Amino acid sequence: MDAIHRHTIALLRKLESLSSLAPEEKAALLRLPLRLKAVAAHQDIVREGDAPTECCLLVEGFACRYNVTALGKRQILSFHISGDIIDLQGLHLSVMDHSVATLVPSRLAFIQHDDLRALMRDHPRIGNLFWRDTLIDAAMFRQWTLNVGRRQAPARMAHVLCELLVRLRTVELVEDQVFDLPLTQAELADALGISHVHVNRVLQDLRGQGLISQHGHTLRVLDWKGLKDLGEFDPTYLHLTKREAL
Amino acid sequence: LPRYFFHVLDGYTARDTDGTELPDIYAAQEQAIHISGEILRDMGGKFWNGTEWKLEVTDEHGQSLFVLRFSAEEQPVSLDLRRGSSAS
């Protein structure tokens, strides 16, 4: 039980940030059969056009969803962290319309679609929670679109950092406003829709304003209110029940 | 692929230490315009209060390949107009 628990604990924390879970619902989630896999950085987990028969739970690591233009320009559409079932939509949309890739060495747990269907049949509230989770996913994409379409680069960066901090906090990966941000400037560039040269300038600007500090892959938010104001970040779209996470 | 480095010379921005792999110098020239456009876009109206800045592109050996210069020059009539509008 403990061994299994280790792999689903982040998922439990995440789901509990959206709604409370009854003991039997938690137990059912912990009983899910998992196929564990360690994956190196920068590997595709599922590709556009695939028709997966299982969903991918990110146990530990960092991943993203992306699409690529005909000329090979990549747009990162979202970042994913421990506890995210990254391709939950695959349960209802049989063909992938985007790709999912690891950004750092990651540990994944694959869950058969049939097992998820059985779980939702036996525990309808979990089905509702998964629905809610995919709706919040869509809400995050709406904010992402506004961000890359209409904000200046420093505000884009601030918004993405704010969102990551709040989401990482729900799975207890933030301590004292500090979190691991193991992304390269090229990856941040693909997420924000700007060049890596501009990412470099923007991070320097945020540090210069005293909003953040960086040491290697560790990012510390020095001025949470300032960062939120710059990124126009309002966490309502994340629909978290635990307001203390904000 | 050769690696090109794009240095923003504005007395503020750190030099590009990562560089970008691109097929050839034409692609580097295109990328230089693209980067300059991003910077101008974010500067907006602030560009008028700034001093000249440059984008220098170097190769892997630090050899300078080309430089783009950006500055705004206001003619006396423009300054008069601005003085007029701020006075009113």
Interface residues (C-beta under 8 A of the other chain):
Chain A: Q152 A153 P154 Q185 A186 I194 S195 H196 V197 H198 N200 R201 Q204
Chain B: F6 V8 Y12 T13 A14 D16 D18 T20 Q31 H34 I35 E38 I39 R41 D42 G44
